[in-house]
Amino acid sequence: MKLALAMIPAVFLVACSAEIGAPPPSTSDGSEGLTLTTAQPDRLTGSYVDGSGRLISFDVARSADALYMEVTTGTGHELIHAETVGDAYVFQYLDRRLTLTVAKAWVAEVQAAGDDSATMEDQSQMQWDGDRAVLDEMLAMPEVQELPWLSRALGVQGYTGSAYPASLPLHKIARQSADALNIQVPPIAQASEESYCSRPTANDCYGMCGPGCTCWSWVCGDCCYHSGCAKHDTWCRNGDWYWCYNITAVVALFGC
């Protein structure tokens, strides 16, 4: 790990194209084996095994603008590697075959400009190296189908993105994989009507963390409006495919 130890982590997506191969049906019921070896607000490490024995290992950490994320499969594939490098965030996908470099300065500008600004549309501070079809290829991997269940399992145990910022990248990429693959994840028992809050827009679903109008209360701790989720919704509304529907670890940079 290249950042200060214990600090260091990200976004995902929609298979509405026949070009994306559908992974095998999920065998998960959301209650399989989640094992945590480190569980701190700024760092989570562990693994998740679904009902068919598919394994996902993860090491995510975050403190201030220091970010680290490593998600791997039991078959030896590195789904995502991300870390802070100098004045940028560097995200690498599927065995590092595709790299996305995002300038810290752009992230700061987007945060200052608000949830629906022209600054968000200026992607000149982002640099791709490699074939972005790798993102589509990732969606066909069965482990990606299990990410929503990994996210839910963390939520059931109280590891929300608000209480454990290190978990937010995992929740965000899981949420996008659920969008992309039309995976319906049931709410956790802790979710209640009281967690649905008034919103600053006429669209009651805008900025609510979860696919469509489905609330994933464990992403940011409730079903209220959250700026980070609103930014993702804006990209989706504007048809920005690679930020909305493909596994790009960007939205988590904006937090809850």
C-alpha positions in Angstrom: 0.0 0.0 0.0 1.6 3.3 -1.1 -0.4 5.7 1.1 -0.1 6.2 4.8 -1.2 2.9 6.2 -4.8 2.7 7.3 -6.0 5.5 5.0 -7.0 5.2 1.5 -10.7 4.3 -2.1 -14.9 5.1 -6.3 -18.4 4.2 -9.3 -20.5 1.4 -11.5 -23.4 0.5 -13.9 -26.3 -0.6 -16.7 -26.3 -3.5 -19.1 -28.9 -2.1 -21.5 -27.0 -3.2 -24.5 -26.9 -6.6 -26.1 -23.2 -6.2 -26.4 -22.8 -6.9 -22.7 -22.9 -10.6 -21.9 -25.2 -11.5 -19.1 -23.5 -13.3 -16.2 -25.0 -16.4 -14.7 -28.0 -15.9 -12.4 -27.0 -14.9 -8.9 -27.2 -17.6 -6.3 -27.0 -15.1 -3.4 -29.7 -14.5 -0.9 -27.7 -11.8 0.8 -26.9 -13.8 3.9 -23.6 -15.5 2.8 -20.2 -15.1 4.3 -18.9 -11.7 5.0 -15.5 -11.8 6.8 -13.8 -8.6 8.0 -10.2 -8.6 9.0 -10.0 -4.8 9.5 -13.1 -2.7 10.4 -12.3 0.9 11.1 -14.0 4.1 9.7 -11.0 4.8 7.5 -10.3 1.2 6.4 -12.1 -2.0 5.7 -10.5 -5.2 4.6 -12.1 -8.6 4.2 -13.9 -11.0 1.9 -17.3 -12.1 0.8 -18.4 -15.5 -0.4 -21.8 -16.1 -2.1 -23.9 -19.2 -2.0 -22.1 -20.7 -5.0 -18.6 -20.2 -3.5 -17.7 -17.1 -5.5 -15.1 -15.0 -3.6 -14.6 -11.3 -3.6 -11.7 -9.8 -1.5 -11.4 -6.1 -0.8 -9.1 -3.6 0.9 -10.5 -0.1 0.9 -9.3 3.0 2.8 -9.9 6.7 2.8 -8.8 9.7 4.8 -9.2 13.3 3.6 -8.0 13.1 0.0 -6.0 9.9 0.4 -7.7 7.0 -1.4 -7.0 3.4 -1.8 -9.1 0.5 -3.2 -8.3 -3.1 -4.2 -11.1 -5.5 -5.2 -10.2 -8.9 -6.5 -11.9 -12.2 -7.4 -11.2 -15.6 -6.1 -10.1 -16.6 -9.5 -7.2 -14.2 -9.5 -8.6 -11.2 -11.4 -8.1 -7.7 -10.0 -11.4 -5.9 -10.7 -10.4 -2.5 -9.4 -7.2 -0.9 -8.1 -7.4 2.8 -7.1 -5.1 5.2 -5.2 -4.1 8.8 -4.8 -1.0 9.6 -6.8 0.3 13.1 -6.4 -2.3 15.6 -7.7 -4.6 12.9 -9.1 -6.7 9.9 -8.4 -5.7 6.9 -10.5 -8.3 4.1 -11.1 -7.3 0.9 -12.9 -9.8 -1.8 -14.1 -9.8 -5.5 -14.8 -6.2 -6.5 -14.3 -5.1 -2.9 -14.9 -6.0 -3.1 -18.6 -7.7 0.3 -18.4 -6.7 3.4 -16.4 -8.6 6.5 -15.5 -6.7 9.4 -14.1 -8.8 12.2 -12.4 -7.3 15.5 -11.4 -7.9 16.4 -7.7 -8.5 20.0 -8.9 -11.5 19.0 -11.0 -13.0 17.0 -8.1 -12.6 20.1 -5.8 -14.3 22.3 -8.5 -17.2 20.0 -8.9 -17.7 19.8 -5.1 -17.7 23.6 -4.9 -20.0 24.1 -7.9 -22.9 22.0 -6.7 -24.8 19.0 -7.8 -25.9 20.0 -11.3 -23.3 22.4 -12.7 -21.5 22.9 -16.0 -18.3 22.0 -14.1 -19.5 18.4 -13.9 -19.8 18.3 -17.7 -16.2 19.4 -18.2 -14.3 16.1 -18.3 -11.1 17.6 -19.6 -9.4 16.8 -16.3 -10.0 13.1 -16.8 -7.7 10.9 -18.8 -8.4 7.5 -20.2 -5.6 5.1 -21.2 -6.8 1.8 -22.7 -9.9 0.4 -24.2 -13.1 1.4 -22.3 -14.8 -1.8 -23.6 -13.0 -3.3 -20.5 -15.8 -1.7 -18.4 -18.4 -3.6 -20.4 -16.4 -6.8 -20.1 -16.4 -6.4 -16.3 -20.2 -6.3 -16.2 -20.2 -9.8 -17.7 -18.2 -11.2 -14.7 -20.3 -13.1 -12.2 -18.4 -11.5 -9.3 -19.7 -8.1 -10.4 -23.2 -9.5 -10.0 -22.5 -10.3 -6.4 -21.3 -6.8 -5.5 -24.8 -5.5 -4.5 -25.1 -8.4 -2.1 -21.7 -7.7 -0.6 -22.8 -4.1 -0.1 -26.0 -5.2 1.5 -24.2 -7.5 3.8 -22.0 -4.6 5.0 -25.1 -2.5 5.6 -26.8 -5.2 7.6 -23.8 -5.2 10.0 -23.8 -1.4 10.2 -21.0 -0.5 7.9 -22.7 2.4 6.1 -20.9 5.0 4.0 -21.6 7.7 6.5 -20.3 5.9 9.6 -17.5 4.1 7.7 -16.3 6.3 4.9 -13.9 3.6 3.7 -17.0 1.5 2.8 -18.5 4.1 0.5 -16.6 3.1 -2.6 -17.8 -0.5 -2.3 -21.4 0.7 -1.8 -21.2 3.0 -4.8 -19.8 0.5 -7.2 -22.2 -2.1 -6.0 -25.1 0.3 -6.5 -24.0 0.9 -10.1 -23.6 -2.8 -10.8 -27.2 -3.3 -9.6 -28.3 -0.5 -11.9 -26.4 -2.0 -14.8 -27.6 -5.6 -14.3 -31.1 -4.8 -13.0 -30.5 -6.5 -9.7 -33.2 -5.9 -7.1 -31.8 -5.9 -3.6 -34.3 -5.9 -0.7 -34.1 -3.2 2.0 -32.4 -4.1 5.2 -34.6 -4.4 8.3 -33.2 -1.2 9.8 -34.7 0.9 7.0 -37.8 2.7 8.2 -40.3 5.3 7.0 -38.5 7.8 9.2 -35.4 7.5 7.1 -37.2 9.0 4.1 -36.7 12.7 4.3 -37.9 15.9 2.6 -35.9 16.7 -0.6 -34.7 20.0 -2.2 -36.2 19.0 -5.6 -39.6 18.0 -7.0 -38.1 14.7 -8.0 -38.4 12.6 -4.8 -35.9 10.0 -6.1 -33.2 12.5 -7.2 -30.2 12.2 -4.9 -31.6 9.2 -3.0 -28.9 6.6 -2.9 -30.2 3.5 -4.7 -31.2 2.3 -8.2 -34.1 4.4 -9.5 -36.5 5.0 -6.6 -35.2 2.1 -4.6 -33.5 3.3 -1.4 -30.3 1.7 -0.2 -30.3 3.2 3.2 -26.9 1.7 4.0 -25.0 3.7 1.4 -25.2 7.0 3.2 -27.1 6.0 6.3 -30.7 7.0 5.3 -32.9 7.7 2.4 -32.5 11.4 2.3 -31.0 13.6 -0.5 -27.2 13.3 -0.7 -25.0 15.4 -2.9 -22.7 12.5 -3.9 -25.7 10.4 -5.1 -27.2 13.5 -6.8 -24.1 13.9 -8.9 -24.4 10.3 -10.1 -28.1 10.9 -10.9 -27.2 14.0 -12.9 -24.7 12.0 -15.0 -27.4 9.3 -15.6 -30.0 11.9 -16.5 -27.6 13.5 -19.0 -26.8 10.1 -20.6 -23.1 10.1 -19.6 -22.6 6.3 -20.0 -19.2 5.8 -18.5 -20.1 7.7 -15.3 -23.5 6.3 -14.8 -23.6 2.7 -16.1 -20.1 1.4 -16.2 -17.9 0.5 -13.3 -16.0 3.7 -13.0 -14.8 4.5 -9.5 -15.5 8.2 -9.5 -18.7 9.1 -7.7 -17.5 8.0 -4.3 -14.9 10.8 -4.5 -17.8 13.2 -3.8 -18.9 11.4 -0.7 -22.5 11.4 0.7 
